[in-house]
């Protein structure tokens, strides 16, 4: 299988962003959400500030949050 060209990769990234932003619009305060694994875990980056949503992924992690800011990320996290 051929590796996608840079423009194709960018299109894929843009598609993923549109999808996860749309999913985040469905969330409501207090929801417990099973996101599955993979792309759906990106939804955590779009939970609105102040909204409390507990996210669970298929690998069993509970309470996953948005991606940390690199300068603030614990060294052992990444």
C-alpha positions, 0 to 999 in steps of 0.5 A: 500500500502506498504512503499517502502524499502530504496533501492527502495526509492533511486532508485526512487530518482535516476530516478527523478534526471535523468528525471529532468536533461534531462528536463533541457537539453531542456531549452534555454536562455529566455524560459518561462516554465510551469513545472506543479506541483510536480517532474517537479519543481525540474528542477529549480535545474539544470538550468545552471548558467548564463541561464535566464529561467522563470519557472511557476508552476501550483500553479501560482508562477512565477520565481521559482528558485533552492532550496536555500542553507539552511544557506542562506535561508530566515527563513520565506521561509521554 
